[in-house]
């Protein structure tokens, strides 16, 4: 008998792009937060976020796409409040450094008066921070830039204010994945990750391919269902108790469907 509990979804996942199109990609979500400071406002003009695979080189910097450029008041991002600076796909591999590139519209407000924040010449190209993160295909990573406004502003002897950002970087994986192969490869197979009664991940393996990838999964135990469709002469299959951990891809090997 074929699996019937998820047949109603089968036609929907035929529209889902095969996992092979996302080969070698992770997702990076960069967030910004701050610690309280004794100012009325600390505005920073964020124009770019760049990453570098090397930890000590000026070569290889690449800008992340979809950066939400603009002026951010750090003091509106305290007590657990965060804002997303970018959420974008990025090739898998190592990130050694991350760089926050600021524009010229940085300011601090004290007793109702606004003062420009100058940037030291050593940071004109951007604030460089060590990261040392390893990106795995199909995994989403959160990079939290935790600034400290109270320590980031220095008043000089001539009354000017200088922005020397003090930022702590925290990186963590947000999800996990399941991957493997399904045979025979002449079948069109819908693959589902099921937790309890909920389908939380889908993949479509078209004829001529065998690889499947179920990404974006919270840590936990899943049933993985393989459905060759109503018109197939093959039986579906369920792989029970498949464990997913954050930051890892659980490989389940080759799943072979049998004829009826």
Backbone as a ProteinNet text record, in pm:
[ID]
protein_1_A
[PRIMARY]
XXXXXXXXXXXXXXXXXXXXXXXXXXXXXXXXXXXXXXXXXXXXXXXXXXXXXXXXXXXXXXXXXXXXXXXXXXXXXXXXXXXXXXXXXXXXXXXXXXXXXXXXXXXXXXXXXXXXXXXXXXXXXXXXXXXXXXXXXXXXXXXXXXXXXXXXXXXXXXXXXXXXXXXXXXXXXXXXXXXXXXXXXXXXXXXXXXXXXXXXXXXXXXXXXXXXXXXXXXXXXXXXXXXXXXXXXXXXXXXXXXXXXXXXXXXXXXXXXXXX
[TERTIARY]
83.4	0	86.6	39.8	114.7	83.9	172.2	147.8	37.4	-67.3	-179.8	-189.1	-126.9	-144.8	-90.2	1.3	61.9	44.5	-42.4	-59.1	-114.3	-193.2	-250.7	-144.9	-22.9	84.4	173.9	156.3	252.2	260.5	143.6	144.7	209.7	199.5	259.1	409.7	468.5	614.6	675	595	650.6	693.7	646.9	686.7	810.4	855.1	971.3	1098.3	1193.3	1320.4	1397.4	1459.4	1539.1	1653.4	1692.4	1798.8	1931.5	1946.9	2074.6	2103.2	1996.2	2017.9	2080.7	2072.9	2127.6	2259.4	2321.7	2445.2	2549.9	2609.5	2716.7	2672.1	2549	2499.4	2452.9	2485.6	2430.3	2356.6	2280.6	2214.2	2271.3	2302.6	2355.9	2253.5	2218.6	2131.1	2213.6	2240.8	2320.3	2225.9	2237.5	2152.5	2239.2	2178.8	2248.2	2170.8	2244.2	2185.1	2285.6	2245.2	2332.4	2308.2	2409.2	2395.1	2359.6	2287.5	2248.8	2370	2353.6	2458.4	2401	2483.3	2438.3	2430.6	2354.1	2331.9	2184.1	2138.7	2000.3	1984.5	2089.7	2087.6	2230.8	2256.7	2383.8	2348.6	2366	2325.6	2445.6	2436.3	2543.5	2487.5	2565.6	2526	2585.8	2507.6	2556.3	2532	2639.6	2631.7	2668.2	2741.3	2782.3	2825.9	2811.2	2863.6	2942.5	3068	3156.5	3212	3245.3	3305.9	3430.8	3519.1	3647.1	3678.1	3718.2	3751.8	3878.2	3966.4	4092.5	4076.5	4160.1	4153.7	4247.5	4346.3	4447.7	4487.9	4400	4434.8	4339	4390.1	4306.6	4252.6	4294.1	4244.8	4124.3	4031.2	3920.3	3793.4	3781.9	3659.4	3546.5	3427.7	3309.2	3190.8	3114.8	2996.9	2882.1	2809.5	2689.3	2577.1	2491.5	2380.1	2267.8	2180.2	2054.6	2076.5	2182.3	2205.4	2104.1	2041	1945.7	2022.9	2062.5	2143	2059.9	2128.3	2057.6	2120.2	2056.6	2104.8	2026.8	2100.1	2040	2076.3	1975.4	1999.5	2023.8	2147.4	2182.6	2103	2064.7	1995.2	1849.2	1803.8	1672.5	1682.3	1804.7	1828	1884.2	1834.3	1882.3	1779.8	1821.6	1733	1671.2	1755.3	1710.9	1650.9	1636	1583.5	1692.4	1657.7	1753.3	1691.2	1776.6	1728.6	1811.2	1749.3	1818.1	1882	2013.2	2085.3	2087.5	2089.5	2081.2	2046.8	1981.2	1955.7	1980	2086.3	2127.2	2197.3	2190.2	2265.7	2412	2498.9	2642.4	2708.3	2812.5	2878.3	2931.1	2924	2973.7	3125.4	3174.3	3317.5	3341.5	3457.6	3498.3	3482	3436.3	3439.5	3531.2	3640.8	3736.9	3709.9	3662.3	3638	3505.8	3449	3333.7	3364	3320	3352.9	3224.9	3206.4	3092.7	3142	3088.9	3131.4	3029.3	3078.1	2990.8	3001.5	2890.6	2892.3	2936.1	2906.8	2954.9	2851.7	2729.1	2622.6	2608.2	2715.8	2715.1	2709.4	2626.8	2611.3	2572.6	2592.7	2551.8	2472.4	2366.7	2283.9	2302.4	2342.2	2366.7	2296	2210.4	2136.1	2064.3	2009.4	1931.6	2011.5	2143.3	2229.5	2291.8	2296.3	2353.7	2494.8	2586.1	2726.7	2767.9	2844.8	2893.1	2992.8	2989.6	3085	3188.7	3310.9	3418.6	3466.6	3523.8	3574.4	3725.8	3800	3946.2	3989.7	4100.7	4150.1	4176.1	4209.6	4237.5	4112.7	3992.9	3868.5	3790.2	3858.2	3788.8	3736.6	3806.4	3762.4	3657.4	3629.2	3529.2	3583.5	3492.6	3529.7	3543.8	3665	3691.4	3681.6	3611.9	3590.9	3620.3	3687.1	3713	3584.6	3564	3442.5	3472.7	3554	3592	3470.3	3386.7	3268.6	3284.7	3241.7	3241.9	3098.5	3070.2	2935.3	2913.5	2807.1	2770.7	2654.6	2657.7	2553.2	2414.3	2322.1	2183.7	2151.2	2249.8	2228.6	2216.7	2130.4	2114.5	2194.3	2269.6	2354	2313.7	2304.9	2281	2413.7	2444.1	2562.4	2511.7	2532.2	2484.7	2599.4	2581.6	2676.9	2626.4	2690.1	2646.7	2737.1	2690.2	2772.6	2755.1	2844.6	2838.9	2856.9	2743.9	2748.9	2828.6	2817.7	2885.5	3037	3090.1	3235.1	3280.7	3185.6	3220	3242.8	3214.9	3228.3	3333.5	3426.4	3536.4	3533.2	3538.6	3544.9	3689.8	3732.4	3871	3892.1	4017.5	4050.7	3998.5	3974.7	3923	3770.6	3705.1	3559.8	3489.1	3562.4	3499.8	3468.5	3375.4	3338.7	3383.3	3448.2	3502	3432.4	3393.2	3328.6	3434	3456.9	3545.8	3464.2	3391.6	3293.5	3354	3289.9	3321.9	3209.2	3241	3138.6	3183.6	3095.6	3119.1	3039.9	3104.2	3039.7	3004.8	2879	2833.5	2773.2	2821.2	2770.6	2714.1	2597.9	2540.2	2453.9	2448.9	2361.4	2218.5	2123.8	1983.6	1904.8	1957.5	1881.9	1975	1915.3	1989.8	1924.9	1968	1917.7	1928.3	1857.3	1861.4	1891.1	1983	2020.3	2041.9	2031.1	2055.1	2021.6	2002.4	1965.3	1843.3	1761.5	1645.6	1649.9	1631.6	1636.3	1506.9	1473.1	1545.9	1532.2	1633.3	1638.7	1548.7	1473	1379	1244.6	1231.1	1106.4	1106.3	985.3	965.1	920.3	999.8	972.9	961.5	853.6	839.9	888.6	971.7	1029.4	983.1	934.6	879.7	948.6	981.1	1024.6	904.5	864.6	743.4	778.9	729.4	746.3	607.3	574.6	439.7	341.8	245.9	150.3	180.6	291.6	324.5	432.9	412.4	516.4	598	725.7	806.5	916.9	930.3	1030.4	990.6	1014.4	981.8	1095.9	1106.8	1204	1144.1	1174.4	1124.6	1243.8	1244.4	1352.8	1298	1330.9	1276	1345	1280.2	1339.5	1474.2	1570.3	1705.1	1797	1740.5	1819.8	1791.5	1876.5	1853.2	1878.1	1946.3	1980.5	1861.9	1843.3	1743.7	1807.1	1749.8	1801.7	1684.1	1670	1565.4	1633.5	1630.6	1699	1602.9	1660.7	1581.2	1504.6	1557.5	1486.1	1533.8	1442.1	1481.3	1536.2	1615.7	1668.3	1552.2	1565.1	1459.8	1461.4	1357.3	1343.2	1232.7	1259.6	1166.6	1137.9	1018	987.4	1009.4	1084.7	1110.2	1031	936.6	848.2	888.7	885.3	920.1	797	746.5	623.1	648.1	638	660.8	538	427.7	309.1	209.7	86.2	-23	-7.5	55.4	66	184.6	266.4	383.6	346.2	422.8	406	498.2	547.7	637.6	569.8	610.9	556.4	634.6	563.8	630.8	700.4	773.5	848.5	859.5	864.2	883.1	1005.4	1095.6	1214.9	1191.5	1173.7	1137.6	1260.3	1235.4	1335.1	1466	1455.5	1573.9	1608.3	1724.7	1762.7	1832.8	1795.4	1857.2	1916.1	2039.6	2104.1	2138.9	2145.8	2174.8	2314.1	2323.6	2452.3	2504.1	2425.9	2472.9	2374.2	2428.3	2345.6	2345.1	2228.9	2215.3	2206.5	2305.1	2307.7	2239	2135.7	2062.5	2096.6	2189.6	2235	2135.9	2135.9	2052.8	1923.3	1812.1	1679.4	1624.3	1600.2	1553.4	1404.9	1325.4	1184	1162.1	1066.7	1042	913	907.7	782.9	674	550.7	436.7	426
-120.3	0	124.8	227.2	352	434.3	527.9	621.2	715.8	732.9	816.6	944.3	952.6	1066.7	1195.9	1184.8	1307.2	1321.5	1239.2	1247	1381.1	1444.7	1574.1	1680.1	1658.1	1755.3	1722.9	1606.1	1560.2	1655.3	1700.2	1789.9	1922.8	1965.8	2093.1	2088.1	1978.3	1975.6	1952.6	1917.4	1910.3	2047.1	2152.2	2288.5	2333.4	2254.4	2291.4	2259.9	2350.1	2328.3	2217.3	2132.9	2024.4	2078.2	2000.6	2044.7	2063.2	2002.1	2016.2	2157.7	2241.2	2379.1	2462.8	2415.8	2491.1	2433.4	2352.1	2286.7	2390.4	2372.8	2461.1	2595.9	2607.7	2734.6	2720.3	2820	2833.3	2966.7	2989.4	3118.8	3188.1	3316.7	3397.9	3504.7	3510.7	3615.6	3699.5	3825.4	3913.8	4004.6	4002.2	4084.1	4181.4	4292.3	4394.8	4420.3	4426	4462.4	4547.4	4600.8	4692.2	4682.5	4724.2	4739	4883.6	4910.2	5047.7	5139.4	5265.6	5365.6	5495	5578.8	5701.7	5815.8	5792.5	5894.1	5890.7	5992.8	5994.6	5921.3	5921	5847.9	5827.3	5711.8	5684.9	5629.9	5714.9	5678.9	5636	5516	5466.2	5444.2	5483.5	5480.6	5355.4	5248.1	5120.5	5116	5096.5	5097.7	4964.3	4880.2	4753.4	4656.1	4526.5	4420.9	4326.5	4305.8	4222.8	4108	3998.9	3884	3842.5	3773.1	3730.5	3591.3	3501.8	3365.7	3363	3461	3465.4	3539.9	3506	3571.9	3689.9	3699.4	3804.1	3866.4	3861.3	3912	4022	4116.9	4222	4181.1	4064.4	4014.2	3923.6	3925.4	3831.5	3882.2	4012.5	4064.6	4061.9	4014.7	4011.4	4070.5	4154	4213.2	4112.7	4109.5	4029	4100.8	4026.9	4092.5	4130.6	4213	4247.4	4314.9	4393.7	4464.8	4578.4	4585.2	4692.8	4817.8	4895.7	5014.2	5120.1	5200.2	5308.8	5347.6	5443.8	5493.6	5424.6	5362.2	5288.2	5354.3	5379.5	5428.2	5307.5	5288.7	5170.1	5161.2	5274.6	5273.4	5230.2	5209.7	5149.1	4997.2	4946.2	4801.8	4739.5	4783.6	4732.7	4637.9	4575	4486.7	4376.1	4315.5	4201.6	4235.5	4363.9	4402.9	4390.8	4332.6	4314.4	4361.3	4390.7	4418.9	4338.3	4294.4	4214.8	4309	4297.7	4379.7	4315.7	4183.6	4112.4	3967.2	3907.1	3763.3	3718	3640.8	3611.6	3477.4	3416.7	3295.1	3329.7	3235.1	3257.2	3121.2	3114.6	2986	2922.5	2790.5	2719.7	2733.6	2709.2	2721.5	2801.6	2860.3	2929.8	3080.5	3143.8	3289.6	3323.8	3391.2	3425.5	3560.1	3657	3792.8	3845.3	3939.3	4013.5	4161.5	4244.4	4387.1	4468.9	4562.2	4653.2	4786	4822.3	4944.2	5054.2	5165.2	5276.1	5391.6	5465.7	5589	5704.6	5827.2	5946.6	6006.4	5955	6015.6	5946.9	5953.4	5896.7	6011.5	5994	6104	6051.8	6137.3	6106.8	6225.9	6197.2	6302.9	6305.2	6422.8	6441.5	6568.9	6557	6673.1	6750.8	6676.9	6738.4	6789.4	6788.3	6836.8	6718.4	6729.4	6624.4	6662.5	6567.5	6589.6	6482.8	6521.2	6420.6	6325.9	6202.9	6103.6	6080.6	6114.5	6091.9	5947.8	5898.7	5761.1	5765.3	5693.4	5691.9	5647.2	5701.3	5666.4	5517.9	5452.1	5308	5226	5290.1	5218	5274.3	5352.3	5410.9	5304.1	5190.7	5083.8	4995	5017.1	4937	4876	4841.5	4778.8	4628.6	4577.3	4434.8	4356.7	4242.6	4158.2	4013.6	3942	3800.2	3721	3621	3540.9	3391.6	3338.8	3196.6	3103.7	3115.9	3030	2939	2816.3	2720.1	2697.7	2731.9	2723.4	2589.6	2520	2391.6	2409.9	2337.1	2346.7	2325.4	2417.3	2403.4	2447.3	2495.2	2534.2	2686.6	2733.7	2876.7	2916.7	3025.1	3071.8	3213.5	3235.6	3370	3428.4	3548.4	3621.5	3745.5	3749.2	3861.1	3957.1	4083.7	4190.4	4263.3	4236.9	4290.9	4407.9	4528.9	4647.7	4697.6	4786.1	4847.1	4997.4	5069.6	5213.9	5289.3	5245.6	5315.5	5314.5	5208	5196.8	5238.3	5267.1	5291.3	5437.8	5527.9	5671.3	5732.1	5800.4	5864	6014.6	6094.9	6240.1	6284.2	6356.7	6399.8	6528.7	6568.8	6688.2	6815.5	6815	6935.7	6934.4	6843.9	6843.9	6765	6698.1	6617.4	6477.5	6411.7	6275.5	6179.4	6072.5	5974.5	5841.4	5777.1	5646.6	5537.6	5465.2	5348.6	5227.2	5170.2	5066.9	4948.5	4914.9	4793.9	4695.8	4588.9	4495.4	4352.1	4275.2	4131.9	4055.3	3953.9	3875.6	3737.2	3698.6	3565.7	3497.8	3376.9	3302.3	3168.4	3131.5	3001.7	2950.9	2819.2	2756.8	2758	2783.4	2791.8	2666.2	2580.5	2463.3	2351	2241	2126.3	2076.5	1959.9	1910.1	1758.3	1702	1558.5	1543.6	1452.7	1432.4	1284.9	1248.4	1110.7	1091.4	966.2	931	841.3	850.6	762.8	698	566.2	487.6	407.8	365.8	386.2	529.8	572.7	714	750.9	653.5	689.6	737.3	736.2	778.5	927.6	984.4	1116.5	1095	1142	1110.5	1238.8	1247.8	1356.3	1305.9	1387.1	1349.2	1451	1400.4	1486.1	1457.8	1562.3	1548.9	1580.6	1485.4	1498.7	1492.4	1590.3	1593.6	1591.3	1480.5	1465.4	1452	1546.3	1544.4	1652.5	1724.1	1836.9	1800.9	1839	1829.1	1958	1947.3	2067.4	2084.8	1988.5	2001.3	1917.3	1969.8	1895.4	1905.8	1799.9	1799.9	1719.3	1758.2	1685.3	1634.1	1503.5	1439.9	1397.5	1468.8	1435.3	1313	1253.2	1140.3	1180.8	1091.3	1119.7	1169.1	1197	1239.3	1144.4	1146.9	1060.1	1131.5	1245	1314.6	1393.5	1388.6	1473.5	1546.1	1661.7	1745.2	1815.1	1796	1861	1955.6	2085.2	2183.4	2263.7	2349.9	2438	2366.6	2255	2175	2206.7	2233.2	2246.4	2114.2	2120.6	1997.5	1912.4	1780.3	1690	1560.6	1480.6	1351.3	1359.5	1303	1313.9	1177.5	1167.9	1060.7	1116.7	1045	1089.6	998.7	1057.9	982	1000.6	891.3	890.8	846.5	932.9	906.6	914.3	801.3	801.4	841.9	877.2	924.3	814.7	855.8	760.8	678.5	732.5	663.2	568.8	567.7	482	340.1	244.4	104.8	68.9	172.1	150.5	190.5	125.2	154.8	268.7	349.9	451.2	388.8	472.9	423	532.5	492.7	587.7	546.6	640.9	619.9	686.2	606.9	659.5	703.5	789.6	826	876.3	969.3	1031.2	1156.6	1157.3	1265.1	1378.7	1501.8	1622.1	1705.1	1750.3	1839	1970.6	2076.9	2209	2212.3	2268.9	2286.7	2165	2056.5	1932.7	1883.1	1808.6	1741.8	1592.8	1537.5	1395.3	1319.5	1235.9	1156.7	1022.6	991.4	866.6	761.6	793.1	694.6	675.7	556.1	524.1	458.1	517.2	462	403.8	273.9	209.5	175.3	227.3	196.8	69.7	-11.6	-141.3	-140.6	-219.7	-227.4	-298.1	-267.8	-333.4	-478.5
0	0	0	-68.8	-70.9	53.3	84.3	194	150.5	231.6	192.9	273.5	393.2	481.5	425	325.4	272.7	122.5	63.3	-80.7	-125.6	-41	-79.2	-101	-44	-60.9	-179.7	-238.4	-338.2	-456.7	-505.4	-621.4	-589.5	-461.9	-424.7	-432.6	-386.3	-383.1	-520.1	-620.2	-754.5	-804.3	-734.5	-770.3	-695.5	-597.5	-517.7	-593.7	-594.3	-662.4	-595	-673.5	-618.1	-536.4	-433.7	-343.9	-415.1	-529.8	-599.5	-643.1	-655.7	-697.6	-587.7	-462.3	-350.5	-301.6	-387.3	-347.1	-310.2	-195	-152.8	-103.4	-50	0.8	144.9	225.5	360.4	364.7	471.5	488.5	610.4	593.6	702.2	739.4	866.7	918.2	1015.9	979.8	1064.9	1141.9	1275.3	1361.3	1441.4	1481.1	1559.7	1687.8	1800	1928.8	2004.1	2122	2194.3	2344	2420.1	2564.8	2596.3	2704.7	2737.3	2754.1	2718.3	2734.7	2788.8	2847.7	2911.7	2810.2	2702.2	2599.3	2562.3	2493.7	2447.7	2315.2	2233.7	2106.9	2060.9	2001.5	1934.8	1796.9	1695.8	1559.9	1477.3	1419.2	1332.5	1193.1	1095	954.4	889	881.4	828.5	677.9	601.2	455.8	390.9	461.5	400.2	509.8	480.6	567.1	478.1	512.2	431.6	514.5	445.6	512.2	436.1	507.2	452.5	505.6	417	459.2	544	525.1	598.7	730.4	826.4	957.1	968.3	879.7	894.8	761.5	662.2	530	487.8	408.2	350.9	214.7	166.9	39.5	62.7	-30.2	-25.1	40.3	67.4	126.7	24	68.1	-17.7	57.2	-10.7	50.6	54	165	172.4	98	29.2	-40.9	55	6.1	75.4	210.8	223.9	349.6	363.1	479.8	507.7	550.2	452.1	478.5	549.3	630.4	695.8	827.6	894.7	1023.4	1134.7	1226.5	1337.1	1469.1	1551.9	1687.6	1776.8	1819.5	1897.1	2026.6	2081.9	2210.8	2197.5	2073.6	2051.9	2040.9	2052.6	2035.4	2162.7	2276.6	2405	2467.4	2577.9	2655.4	2571	2489	2409.2	2274.3	2242.9	2111.6	2006.3	1892.4	1783.6	1653.2	1555.2	1420.6	1321.8	1213.7	1111.5	1009.7	994.8	898.1	760.2	755.6	629	654.3	557.5	555.9	413.2	392.7	255.6	247.2	129.3	104.2	79.1	117.8	100.9	78.6	-4.6	-29.6	98.9	104.1	221.4	232.9	351.1	378.3	504.6	512.7	634.2	620.4	727.5	738.3	854.8	825.5	929.2	993.2	909.9	959	904.7	976.3	928.5	948.2	853.2	857.8	842	934.9	933.3	875.8	759.7	691.3	719.6	777.2	815.2	716.4	703.7	626.7	715.1	671.5	742	836.7	836	916.6	1052.6	1130.4	1264.6	1365.9	1470.6	1565.7	1703.2	1803.9	1940.3	1992.7	2069	2126.5	2277.3	2329.4	2472.5	2517.1	2618.9	2672.2	2562	2468	2361	2244	2253.8	2145.1	2071	1937.5	1854.1	1811.7	1823.8	1788.1	1686.8	1585	1490.3	1557	1513.5	1562	1453.1	1484.6	1389.3	1398.3	1289	1283.2	1268.7	1352.4	1340.3	1201.4	1154.6	1021.6	1007.8	1117.7	1112.8	1083.7	1095.6	1072.3	953.7	868.5	754.7	659.1	649.3	559.9	624.1	752.6	821.4	948.8	1037.7	1163.7	1142.1	1157.2	1133.4	1263.8	1256.7	1373.2	1337.1	1427.1	1404.8	1424.4	1338.2	1344.7	1355.4	1261.9	1261.8	1265.8	1162.6	1150.7	1029.6	1042.9	932.7	886.9	761.1	707.6	638	675.8	618	522.3	411.7	311.2	371.5	341	381.8	522.3	597.4	736.3	744.9	835.1	860	983.1	971.4	1080.9	1120.8	1250.8	1303.5	1349.5	1303.1	1348.8	1421	1551.9	1633.8	1659.6	1618.4	1647.5	1771.1	1883.6	2013.1	2049.5	2021.3	2045.6	2188.7	2228.6	2361.6	2344.6	2341	2314.5	2420.5	2546.3	2655.3	2638	2577.8	2559.7	2420.4	2331.7	2191.9	2158	2252.2	2224.7	2315.9	2254.5	2327.9	2300.4	2409.5	2393.7	2397.8	2294.4	2285.9	2365.1	2377	2453.7	2391.7	2261.5	2195.6	2184.7	2259.3	2266	2157.6	2072.8	1969.2	2022.2	1954.5	1991.8	1880.4	1922.1	1827	1848.8	1738.4	1744.2	1728.2	1835.3	1832.7	1876.6	1782.2	1818.1	1893.9	2004.4	2079.6	2051.5	1980	1934.2	1962.1	2023	2042.1	1936.4	1877.3	1772.1	1826.6	1809	1850.3	1728.5	1697.8	1583	1629.9	1577.3	1610.8	1497.1	1485.1	1386.2	1438.3	1348.8	1387.7	1354.6	1266	1226	1182.8	1138	1087.4	959.5	911.4	783.9	778.4	681.5	652.3	504.3	470.6	330.6	302.8	176.2	135.5	-11.1	-49.8	-186.3	-183.3	-288.7	-302	-440	-441.3	-564.2	-578.4	-703.1	-828.6	-880.4	-954.8	-991.5	-1108.8	-1162.8	-1268.8	-1212.8	-1080.2	-1017.5	-985.2	-983.7	-924.9	-780.7	-684.2	-544.1	-462.9	-384.8	-287.9	-153	-88.6	40.8	144.9	259.3	363	496.4	571.7	710.8	799	883.7	963.7	1111.1	1186.4	1331.6	1393.6	1461.4	1513.7	1398.6	1390.5	1279.8	1176.8	1195.7	1108.6	1008.9	882.9	781.5	784.7	820.7	842.2	737.8	648.1	543	423.4	302	180.8	80.6	-0.6	-108.9	-223.3	-344.6	-461.5	-540.4	-565.3	-639.2	-775.1	-881.6	-1013.3	-1072.8	-1170.1	-1240.7	-1299.4	-1286.7	-1334.4	-1225.2	-1109	-994.2	-878.9	-777.4	-661.9	-529.7	-531.9	-408.1	-353.6	-222.5	-158.7	-41.3	-9.3	99.5	164.6	295.7	373.8	471.6	443	526.4	612	696.7	780.4	889.5	939.2	1038.2	1179.9	1272.2	1412.8	1464.8	1570.3	1630.8	1680	1663	1708.1	1631.1	1651.4	1585.5	1480.7	1363.1	1251.5	1189.8	1131.2	1037.5	897.6	815.5	678.8	584.8	511.4	423.3	278	203.8	62.1	-16.1	-103.5	-175.7	-326.3	-398.7	-543.8	-624.8	-558.2	-629.1	-660.5	-684.1	-704.5	-831	-933.4	-1061.2	-1067.3	-965.1	-964.9	-923.4	-970	-929.4	-813.4	-742.9	-629.6	-500.2	-393.6	-261.7	-197.2	-120.8	-41.4	78.7	151	265.6	370.5	496.6	606.2	686.3	704.7	786.3	920.6	1024.8	1156.1	1236.1	1337.6	1439.5	1378.6	1285.9	1226.4	1305.3	1366.2	1457.3	1383.7	1419.2	1362.4	1474.6	1458.1	1553.7	1485.4	1563.2	1507.9	1446.4	1328.6	1263.2	1191.1	1185.3	1123.3	1018.9	923	823	855.1	884.7	912.9	781.3	755.3	632.4	658.4	580.7	600.9	496.6	407.7	308.8	195.9	138.6	22.9	67.1	26.9	55.3	-75.8	-78.1	-201.4	-187.1	-279.8	-284.8	-366.6	-323	-384.4	-464.1	-573	-650.4	-570.7	-606.5	-540.1	-580.1
[MASK]
++++++++++++++++++++++++++++++++++++++++++++++++++++++++++++++++++++++++++++++++++++++++++++++++++++++++++++++++++++++++++++++++++++++++++++++++++++++++++++++++++++++++++++++++++++++++++++++++++++++++++++++++++++++++++++++++++++++++++++++++++++++++++++++++++++

